[in-house]
């Protein structure tokens, strides 16, 4: 085996490893995007609950006066 063959094998192995790392990163990014969508839905619900809470506090203040 000459040096060119060894280098080709080594670089091929490195490329395969990098492709695997890219795939793992892609899967993780998709998981994080799903979590962001889920959290956005919770924030919207929290926003409407906050509005309802604010209205309830205002009504309570009016009743006390």
C-alpha positions as CSV (number, residue, x, y, z in Angstrom):
1,X,0.0,0.0,0.0
2,X,1.3,3.4,-0.9
3,X,0.7,6.7,0.9
4,X,-2.0,7.8,-1.6
5,X,-4.1,4.7,-0.8
6,X,-3.8,5.2,2.9
7,X,-4.7,8.9,2.6
8,X,-7.8,8.1,0.5
9,X,-9.0,5.5,3.0
10,X,-8.3,7.9,5.9
11,X,-10.1,10.8,4.2
12,X,-13.0,8.6,3.3
13,X,-13.4,7.6,6.9
14,X,-13.2,11.2,8.0
15,X,-16.0,12.2,5.5
16,X,-18.2,9.3,6.7
17,X,-17.7,10.4,10.3
18,X,-18.6,14.0,9.4
19,X,-21.7,12.9,7.6
20,X,-22.8,11.0,10.6
21,X,-22.2,14.0,12.9
22,X,-24.2,16.2,10.5
23,X,-27.1,13.7,10.6
24,X,-27.1,13.7,14.4
25,X,-27.1,17.5,14.5
26,X,-29.9,17.6,12.0
27,X,-32.0,15.2,14.1
28,X,-31.3,17.3,17.2
29,X,-32.2,20.6,15.5
30,X,-35.6,19.0,14.5
31,X,-36.2,18.0,18.1
32,X,-35.4,21.5,19.3
33,X,-37.7,23.1,16.7
34,X,-40.5,20.8,17.9
35,X,-39.9,21.9,21.4
36,X,-39.9,25.6,20.4
37,X,-43.3,25.1,18.7
38,X,-44.7,23.4,21.8
39,X,-43.4,26.3,24.0
40,X,-44.8,28.9,21.7
41,X,-48.2,27.3,22.1
42,X,-47.8,27.4,25.9
43,X,-46.8,31.0,25.8
44,X,-49.9,31.9,23.8
45,X,-52.1,30.1,26.3
46,X,-50.2,31.9,29.1
47,X,-50.8,35.2,27.4
48,X,-54.6,34.7,27.3
49,X,-54.6,33.5,30.9
50,X,-52.6,36.6,31.8
51,X,-55.3,38.8,30.1
52,X,-58.0,37.0,32.0
53,X,-56.1,37.4,35.3
54,X,-55.7,41.1,34.7
55,X,-59.4,41.5,34.0
56,X,-60.2,39.6,37.2
57,X,-57.9,41.8,39.2
58,X,-59.5,44.9,37.8
59,X,-63.0,43.6,38.6
60,X,-61.8,42.8,42.2
61,X,-60.4,46.3,42.6
62,X,-63.7,47.8,41.4
63,X,-65.7,45.7,43.9
64,X,-63.5,46.7,46.8
65,X,-63.9,50.4,46.2
